[in-house]
Amino acid sequence: MSAPSASPVLRMEQVSKAYGATRALDGVTFELRRGEVHALLGENGAGKSTMMKILSGAVAPDSGRMFIDGRPYVPAGPLAGLRRGVSMIYQELNLAPHLTVEENIMLGREVHSGGWLDRRTMRGGVCNALASVDHSEISPDVPVGKLSVGAKQVVEIVRALMNRSRILVMDEPTSSLTLEDSVRLFEIIRSLKAQDVSVIYISHFLEEVQEVADSYTVLRDGKNVGSGAMEGTGLEDIIQLMVGQKFTEMFPRVPHERGGVFVSLNELKGTAMSSPVSLALAKGEILGVAGLVGAGRTEMLRTVFGLDAVESGCLVVSGVEMAKGTPWARIRQGFGLLSEDRQGEGLALPLSVADNVTLSDFSPYLRFGLISVARRQAAVGDWIGRMKIRAQGPAQKVLSLSGGNQQKVALARLLHQKAEVLLLDEPTRGIDVVSKAQIYEWIGELARGGKAVLFVSSYLPELLGVCDRIAVFHRGGLVDVREASAWNAQSLMSAATVGRAAEA
Amino acid sequence: MNGQRRGNLQRALNVLGPFIGLVFVIAIFALIPEVRGRFMRAENIMSVATQSVIVALGALGMTFIIISGGIDLSAASNLALASVITAYAINAGVPPLAAVILGVLTGGAVGFANGALVTRLRLVPFIVTLGMMGIARGVAKWIAGNQKIDAPMTWVNDLMARTPHPAWLLMAPGVWIVIVFAVVTAVVLRFTVFGRHVFALGSNEATARLCGIRTNRAKIFIYTIGGLFCGLSGVMEFSRLTVGDPTVAVGLELDIIAAVVIGGGSLNGGEGSILGSMIGVLIMSFLRNGCTMMGWPNYIQEIIIGAIIIVAVTLDRMRHSRAS
């Protein structure tokens, strides 16, 4: 692997941007070298997305200068950025699902003579590009909508490559990827480096960042608080830079006692599940559910909550067999679901914090059938304080909150409806380290209060750090359930990928 | 190329559904003893083809609009206005060719207005074209003085004649015009950069913009094309009626949209085909024709066509979910 060259391909000097009274970026200086993978780290709200918007040309800075290859870079808009070789690859992929791989890659830059498409030339170019990232198995004629998330990402990367991009910004690239796809993504990144392409890598998965990045820059409150080589830097140092103080407890443990069996799934099979599942959950227990993307965990949660119809088997709560339920019934029975699809399903984005928190239970505010707005505002204001949600107030639209705070609002709704059994689907996905720790603490508090928590996650360290027992799913079926202490990262991964629990 | 053959196969399958529907509709009426004789006669087929011209032309333009993710509720009012303008012009002594061009351009102007309003005001196309529907119809009635405009007979009236003048044409010139334009538009959608951009717009407008496509310009162009086809359709309507009638074709936009949707177009954008839309037009024309032959009242046709639309979209949904 060749060492990154000395001359910076990108230099941002004293870049600042303020939105009203908030200084989103405060005199940030940043350098990116040719052919290096540079991790951009920081809590939600630290300024990463503002900085990238300025880099891409979507937003103009208030002050500061930028240089690409030593020449001034003042993009009038995102297209100008593209033309100078800056490509953004966002978490929500920018692809047209009905168009084929080739059509997406060549979109806006079609090779043509007088308007007539030159398919042959384009096909050749696209195939070469796919081969250069070692993905010739992706057929150029498949509609992109039919590809897996990992393959879609490859298409976006190839599009950026064919745009002759020298700077690729990847925003949370692995959050929706399977482990296999993540590994292949890292291989692609390595081949990009060999082609002298630089990558700015934004991710909350710090272990991953350690593995793939050459250097790092940490933003905090809009300032560049530290950068350097990844090698030789420990995670604790990075987290300390991100948070501004010593942060030892990534997984705060709240002592709690496990009670008797509260909920059990008896050979429960829903229409969306591929095999029946039997699982028991005790009061005061945090039961983790591990598995690869697509292993059937979300389907199980949705069946328990009544979102998908039950085909066979049953759900038993406190010894009472529950009839085929709907979410309405389940909420009354004390269940709460935190959906994996935070923005699409878990929250009503155009509505306010107050609306979202109280959506499942208006009863505390009803007087003669009408909602007492004042009482509701006050109560939600309380919740905002209690859960340290960074919002301007109960009336703020959830749309404008950061990801971490949006998730806290979704969780607040479950706590507000006084759920006894919490079904959490990827509760900390895409959230910064500090908010994650806060959520782990609340989960611990919930367990201490005798609630039962089912914790679905693809992030093994958090399962090992927070849960009492961990169940592993593989291809739709339950493989094994053990005490958390009886698992380690390798055995969990082996059970999730192969379906057989290796000995810990 | 294996992949390209697969793409062609996929396209063929997409049209297979509507095509089976068409065969089904024809078969039903062909099997009913009372009408079998009359239904399958060449005369009747040609009559159906001629009757389809007006909706077919509208559907050609509407296909572009729907694939791009938009919609045009003003299509029928637009064509009524175009037919009135054509009649007015011929009546005023304008040479027939110029009058025809004027009619087509009127349609284009209304389409352009739609496109400009959608892009400038950033309003939903449904609303803009809903308003234009009323405006165009009102202007048509205004120009026609709230009555039908008589116009002297010219070659324009022969365009929709059921027995064409040069007999070797076999079908009315209007039908041939539809066929030619259908081929042209199909080629444009498949083989040109513009065609690809139409699909991209409908599939994911944000992506299209990100890739440097001038989405506003493209939209205005697409709505103008839709308008031009409505103008041509209006000329054909005038040819068929021999008068400029501002009250003609009320509600026809729904037939036009239904044809595109039955043919595989999705109101969400990104899908559709010219061949599918033409099959959709034929399905509805044969249906109406068969029902009339059976002596069934008009409302039966409406109920059946409404049911077909629901069935077609449901089947399409099922095909999509099975594929994913």
Contacts between the chains, C-beta under 8 A, distances in Angstrom:
chain1	res1	chain2	res2	distance
A	78	B	210	6.7
A	79	B	212	5.2
A	82	B	212	6.9
A	94	B	204	7.3
A	94	B	206	6.7
A	94	B	207	4.6
A	94	B	210	5.4
A	95	B	204	6.7
A	95	B	207	6.0
A	96	B	199	7.4
A	96	B	200	5.0
A	96	B	203	3.6
A	96	B	204	4.1
A	96	B	207	5.0
A	96	B	208	6.9
A	96	B	270	6.9
A	97	B	203	5.8
A	97	B	204	6.7
A	97	B	270	7.0
A	98	B	199	6.1
A	98	B	202	7.3
A	98	B	203	4.0
A	98	B	270	3.5
A	98	B	271	5.9
A	99	B	196	7.4
A	99	B	199	5.9
A	99	B	200	6.0
A	99	B	203	5.7
A	99	B	270	7.7
A	100	B	7	6.8
A	103	B	196	6.0
A	103	B	199	7.6
A	103	B	200	7.4
A	104	B	207	7.7
A	107	B	196	7.5
A	107	B	200	5.6
A	107	B	207	7.1
A	107	B	208	6.9
A	107	B	211	4.2
A	107	B	213	7.2
A	108	B	208	7.5
A	108	B	211	3.2
A	108	B	212	3.9
A	108	B	213	5.3
A	109	B	211	7.4
A	109	B	212	7.4
A	110	B	193	4.7
A	110	B	196	6.4
A	112	B	192	7.6
A	112	B	193	4.9
A	115	B	192	4.9
A	115	B	193	5.5
A	115	B	194	6.4
A	116	B	191	5.9
A	116	B	192	5.9
A	116	B	193	7.9
A	117	B	191	5.7
A	117	B	192	6.3
A	117	B	193	6.1
A	117	B	196	6.9
A	123	B	1	7.5
A	139	B	2	7.8
A	139	B	3	4.7
A	139	B	6	7.6
A	140	B	3	5.9
A	141	B	1	7.8
A	141	B	3	3.4
A	141	B	4	6.0
A	141	B	6	5.7
A	141	B	7	4.5
A	142	B	3	7.6
A	145	B	324	7.5
A	146	B	323	7.2
A	146	B	324	7.0
